Amino acid sequence: MHEVLDNADERAHTYHEPLKTNKVNIGSEEEPKEAIIEGYWSEKEVSKIIDLLREFEDLFLRRYHELKGIHNSLGDMRIKLKEGVHPVQKRPYQMNPNLHVKVKEEIDKIIVLDIIKAVEELEWISLMVFNIKKDGRIRICVDYRDLNAVCIIDPFPTPFTEEILKGVTVCEVYSFKNGFLGYHH
């Protein structure tokens, strides 16, 4: 595998054409699992990579509903607020009626994935905004500026993306998954 990586490193620095990718099935015909491999690998290298992906196929999710966060038995996330703060409840923006179904479907999807959960009583209501992607799907975002303004700052902040990326640049091999539904903590 080191031979494959050494050759790839050489090509990665000299490759100036638009990046081509190959989709390959690392699962079975009954239960396909798609992987995307960059197009600058030789057929021999692609074969070795596919063999590795198939060997460790159980490490990769097949469907998004298999993606789960940290189990809540480990504890709940609590946001500490400054003293004397009163909850802010914003009136929702009006939504184009034609998009209402798509937004509802997206909200239902992220509820099923345990990214968000329904609550009975609301103290805080933040504005929901969304982007329409090129493929017509919707990305839902929430404007938490009012809440952020009254939060007690965490003494152990999440590192900046640049710091995390510096850590992976020294790795021989790494993988990444698509940022599904944005970035969720």
HELIX and SHEET records of a PDB file:
HELIX    1   1 HIS A    2  THR A   14  1                                  13    
HELIX    2   2 GLU A   43  GLU A   55  1                                  13    
HELIX    3   3 GLU A   57  LEU A   59  5                                   3    
HELIX    4   4 TYR A   64  GLU A   66  5                                   3    
HELIX    5   5 ASN A   72  LEU A   74  5                                   3    
HELIX    6   6 PRO A   97  LEU A   99  5                                   3    
HELIX    7   7 HIS A  100  VAL A  112  1                                  13    
HELIX    8   8 ARG A  145  ALA A  149  1                                   5    
HELIX    9   9 THR A  161  VAL A  168  1                                   8    
SHEET    1   A 2 THR A  21  ASN A  25  0                                        
SHEET    2   A 2 GLU A  34  GLU A  38 -1                                        
SHEET    1   B 2 LEU A 127  ILE A 132  0                                        
SHEET    2   B 2 ILE A 138  ASP A 143 -1                                        
END                                                                             
